[in-house]
Amino acid sequence: MISLYAQAMINFSYNLSPILKNNLGSIELLRQKILLTPLSPKTELHLRFEATASRIYWALIFSKQKSINKSKVTKLIINRQEKEKLKKEDQEVLKYKRALDYIGQNWLVAKKLVTPKDVINLHKIASFGRFNSSEKNLKQLLDYLQKASDHPVVQAAVTYIQIINMAPFTHGNTKAASLLALLFLYKAGYDFRGFLVLEQCWHPDLIIYRDNLTPLLEDFSKILANKLEKTASLEPGTYEPMVGVPENFWELSERQKEILTYLEQPNSSITNKKVQKFFGVSQITASRDLAKLANLGLLFIHGKGRSVFYTKV
């Protein structure tokens, strides 16, 4: 299979080489293994949280934010306070986290089409800067990606390099490219239980792949398969402690467990005031419970200020 695309300023080609085909086959087998591996709730929570911290770290590293480190990313996620004034580089951490939450909440196995406005909105959530390109060119790329019958992994890689080459934003193009690639994977149901650190899989020298994408697809799919192999080989119930994260961070109180149980009802949500009323606790205690559940990746945060409410992941 050979795919060619040439329209406006977008021009690229690639083919389903034997190497790529073999890598995609390995990815499918590993995906099934990851989906079917039994894990305790604590282990799954730990692996997903660690993957989220790593996603943010590698996204910022590839964006040339050299002052960041994994420990600092983890600390910011654990102690996230929406009203706290932060340096711009620290804001970047929380913005990328919100973008990951947005994808998980709105695009997992979604049937809707991705539009230029969706891409612009995703970038706005994740980064600073503004759109500085042609919506027409962006729409042409999105139309191609969504009409083609490519494997989701191929779709993600093509998305990434074309957004990098297009550079539609004044700042944050690398992050936008990686997030949009992740969005397409989630849209196809390739979330790998939230364990995949996609941001760690990209080739550092993309300039050589501007026209013929086959080598990029081969490299990317091989790296992705290797990462999934490592994840799939984990023994159920085991994980490595995270530096800077106290062990009791993973433990939930009975009240926090009851909040999660309440939110298992279809279309349910909860607010700080509801927690206060249901459990007879103070506003501060309710805030701490909800913040911990959100920081663990168990709740989605919606809205701002007094209109904030929470739903279960």
N, C-alpha and C positions, 0 to 999 in steps of 0.2 A: 504494500500500500504506500503510495506517495501522495503527500498533501502539499499543494502549492497554493500560495495566496499572494496576490499582488493587486493592491488597490490604494489609490491616493498615495500616502507616504509609507504604507505598510507593505513590506515585501519580504517573504520568507518561504522556506520549503523544508520538509523533513520526510523521512520514510520509516516504516516499521521494519527496522533491520533485525536480523536474527538475534543480535545482542539485546536490543530493546525488547523484543518479543519474549525472550527468556527471562529478562528482569521483571517484566510485567506479570509473567506467570508465577514467579517467586513471590511477588508482592501479593497476589491474590491468595496464595496458600497461607502466607503469613497473616494476612488480614483475617482469614477464617480462624486461624489458630488463636489470635489475640481476642477475637470476639467470643470464642467458645471457652477460653481458659477461665476456670472458676477462681475468683479472687475475693478475699474478705473485704467488707466495706472500708475498713481502715487502710488496707493495702491499696485498694483502688483510689481512694481519696489521696493518699500520699503520692502515688504515681502521677495522678492527674495534676496535683498541685506543683510537683517538681517539674513536670513538663511545661506548665504555664510559666513558671519562673524562668525556665531555660528558653522558652520561646521569646520572652521579652528581652532577656539578656542578649541572645544572638541577633535579634532584630536590631537592637541598638548598636551592637558591635559592627554589624554590616553597614549600619548608617554612619559609621566612623565616630561614634560617641565613645571615645577611648577611656573616659574617666569613670565609666560605670563598671561595676563588678557584680558577680552573681549574688554575693552576700547582701549587697545593698539593695538589689532588686527584691530579694526575698523579704528583707526588713520592711521595705516600703509597702509590699503587698500585705504583710501581716498587720502592720500598724496603719493601714490606710485610713486617713481622715479627710473627708471631702472638703471640709471648711479650712483645713490647715494650709497656710501659705508655704509654697514649696519653690525651690529653684526650678528653672526651666527644664534642666536635665532630669530632675525628679518627676516633674509633671509628665515628661515623655513616657516614663515607666507606667504611670497610672493611666495615661491616655491609651497606650497600647493594650493594657489589660482590659480597659473598657471596650476596645475594638474586638478583642478576642471574645469577650462576653456577648457582644452584639452579634457576632457571627454564630456562636453557639445557640443563641436564643432565636435568631430570625432566619437562619439559612440552612440548618440541618435538615436534609431531605426536603428542601423547599421546591415547590413546583413552579414558582414564579420565575420570570426571566430577570436577568441582571441588566440594569439600565445604566447609562452614564451618570444619572443622578444618584444611583446606589453607590457607584464608585466614588463619586465626589463626597458623598455623605460618610462613607467608610473612612476616607482620608481625613475628613474633618474631625471625626471621633478620635482617630489614632495619632494625629500629628498636627504640627503647625504648618503655615504656608497656605497658598491658595491655588486654585485651578488656573492654569496658564496655557491652555491648549485648545484644540478644536473638539467640541463634543461630537462632531460628525465623524472624525477619525476614530474616536473612542467607541462610538456606536458601531462603526464598521468592524472593528476588532471584536467587540462583544457579540455582534450578529454572527460573525464567522465561528467563534468559539462555541456558540450555542446551537448552531445548525449542523456542525460537524459531528460525526459519530465516534470521535476519538475516545480512548480510554481516559478516565478522570485524571490519572497521573500525568498523561501526556497533555491534557487540557490545562492542568495546573502549571506545568513547566512552560508551555507556550505563553500562557497568561503572564507569568513572571517576567520572562525576558522581553516580551513586547511592551509591557508597561515600563520596564527599565529603559528600553530603547526610545519609547515615546516621550518619557519624562514629562508627564502632563502637569506636574505640580512644581511650584517654586521651592518646595522643601518637602522631604519625606517620601520621595519616589520609591526608594528601596523598601520601606515599610509598607507603602501602599501596594507594591507589587507582590510582596510576600503574603499580605493579608487577602488580597484578591485571589491569589492562587489557593490559599487555604479555604476561602469561601467556596470556590468551585469544587474542592474536594468534599467539603461538608455538604454542599448541595447534592452531590451524588451519593451521599451516605458513607464517604470514606473519612470518617473522623477518627478511626482506630481507637475508640473509647477515650479520646482525649489524651492519649499517651505520646503521640508523634510530635517531635520538635522539628517541624518543617523548616523553620528558619535556619537550621544547622545543615541543611542538605544542599544549599545552593553553591554553585561553582563560583569561586572568587573572581575569575577573569572572564567576564561575559562578552567582552568586545569581540572575541574571535567567533562568536556564534550569531552574529547579526543576521546572516542570510541563511546558511544551512544549519538547522537546529538539531539535526540527528545526533551529532556528538554530545550536545548538551543533554538531550533526552536520554542517551545511553548512560552518561555520567550520573545524572540526577537520579534516574531509576535505580542504578546500582547502589548509590549512597543511601537512597531511601530503603531499599531492600535490606541493606546491612543494618541500618538503624532499627528496622522492624524486627530483624532476626534477634538483635540484642534484647528488645522488649519482649518478644515471644518466648525467649529462653528463661525468663525469670520464673523462679519457683513460686507457686501460689503461697501467699502469706509472708513473703520475704521482701524486704526493701532495705536500701541503705539510708541511714540517718542523714538528714540535711544539715549542713553547717549553719549554725545560727538559729535553728528552729528547735525550741524546747519540745521534748517528747509529749508533754501534756497539751501542746497545741492541737494535737490530733484527737484529743479526748473531748467528747460532748457531754454536757450536763443533761440531766433528765428533762429539764425545761427546754433546752435546745433541741433535743430529740422530739419532744412533743410539738414544737413549732414545725419541724419537718413533717411529722405525721399529719398535722393539720393541713399542710400545703399539698399533700398527696391527693386531695379532692380535686376533681377536674375544674379548671378555670379559677382556682382559688388564689388569693393573694393575702398579704398581711402587712400591717403598718406598725409603727412604734406604739401608737395608741392602743391598737388591738392587743399587742403583747402585754402592755400594762394592765389592760382590763381583764384579759384571760387569766393571767398569772398573779395579779396583785403585786406587781413590782414597780419600781420607780422608772422614770424616763431614762435615767442613766443606765440602769441595769438592762432595760429593754434594748437600748442602743448598743450596748456591749454584746448582747446575745446575737442581735441581727448582724452587727459588724463582723463578728467571728464567723458566722455561717456564710456570709458573703465573701469574706477573705479566704475561707477554705474552698470556695468555689461551689458551694452547695445551694446558694441563692443568687438570683439575678436582682440587681438594683434597677428600679425604674423611676424616672422623674428626678426632680431636684427640690431642695428645701423642704417645705412643709408638705409638698405633694408626693414625697418619696414613698414607694411601696415595694414589696418584695414578692417574688415568685420562686418556686422551686426549679432548680436546674433539671 
